[in-house]
Amino acid sequence: MERSRDINVIGEVTSITYPAYGASAYLDVMISLLDEDEYEGEGAENLLLRFLGRHTMACLEIGSTVRVNGTLSRVAGMPVVFNPAITVMAG
């Protein structure tokens, strides 16, 4: 099993996937990394943010720049951060 580690990155929201009607509540947000200093060596330019128990997140939209703090995991080889702390950056 791959070891998880804490990350602090900045990225731009490229997609938001809402749960289907009647499905488990989780919201997927894909970001394209802008600041890869702490993420170097992970071999990916995109990061999936998965918010468990959420159907929506009004503060996010495509093109938003966000700072993400959380624990990096991998699901089927894809880098994922579950329930990260996010800050929407101004301008």
N, C-alpha and C positions, 0 to 999 in steps of 0.2 A: 504494500500500500504506500502510495506517495505521501510524503510528509507535507502537512499544511503549514503556511507561514503567513504572517501579517503583511499587508501591503497598504500603500498610500499612493494613489495614482490620480491623474487628471485625464478625463476623456470626454469625447463628444457623443451624445446619444444618437445612434444610427437607426435603431428600431425599438419598438415597444410591442410586446405580444401579450394580449389580454387573454384570460382564461375563457374557455368555451362555457356556454350556459350549462350548469349542472356539474361542471368539472371542479376538481380541487382548486382552492383559491391560491394561486401564485401568479405573480406578474414577472415576466422576463423583460429585461432591458439590456440591449446590446450597446456597448460603447466601443468607439475606436480610440485607442490610446493616443494622447497628445504628449504626455510626460512619462517616458518609459524608464526613468532612472532606477526606480525600485523594482521594476518589472523585468529588467534586462536578463536575458538568458532563459526566459520562459518559452520563447519560440512562437509567440503569437502577437498580433497587433490588435486583436479584439478581445474583449472581456465580457462575459455574461454576468449580469447582476440578477439574482433571483430573490424576489421578495415574497417569502412565504406568508400566507394568510391575507394577501392583498388582492383586490380586484382592480383597483385603479390607484394612480398616484398623480394627483392634479398638478403637482409642481414640476413634472417632467414633460417635455415635448421633444420631438425630433429636432436636433440641432442644439439642444441645451448643452452647456459645458458643465461638467460635474467633477467634484473631488470625491473620491471613494476611499473609505477606510474599512478594512475588513480582513477576513481570513481567506486566503486563496486556496481553493480546492480544485479538483478535476473530476468531471463527470464525463465518462466515455471519451477521455482525452481532451475535452474542452475546458479551458480555465473558467472557473465559476467562483463568485463570491456570494454567499447566502446572507440575506438580510444585512447588507452593508450599511454603515453610516454614510450618508451622502450630503454634500453641500452643493447647491446650485450656484454656480459662479455668475456674477453680474457681467453683462456686456459681453 
